[in-house]
Amino acid sequence: MKRLAIEIPAHYTAAVGLLLYLYPWSTYYSNFYFTWTVTLLAYLLAAAMITILALGFIVVAEMLLWKHGRFARLTVGCLTACVLLGILSLGFGPGGWDLPGVRLRGIFFAEWQFLTFFFEACFPLCVLAAALEYGRKLPPQGRA
């Protein structure tokens, strides 16, 4: 549990950093009329969405699938998170979903940006989550 207290902020920080790299603040703040708080909230929400889904599904897969090897469990968790983030990317992008009052769709999903969001942000961050979880030592498991 202590390790998760380190993994979650590390993954969230990496997500915010990668999103700021892929979607530069100077471009998305200066070219629109939204306040800086709305723009910042969009970045933080997108990073939280990636972190919650990526780490969440990987940790759940690690705990639930006992019969298979650890690498297989982490791969299943990573792929599940990638599929769900892909569905969210398609929903926010071509599907037109949006959160009221936040420019989440305008920054990360407008036009063809949803592909950048999935392939260049979500997929690498899911792999990072799996790597962080793989580095964590698990307590000994009892046999049922």
Order of alpha helices (4+ residues) and beta strands (2+ residues): alpha-alpha-alpha-alpha-alpha-alpha
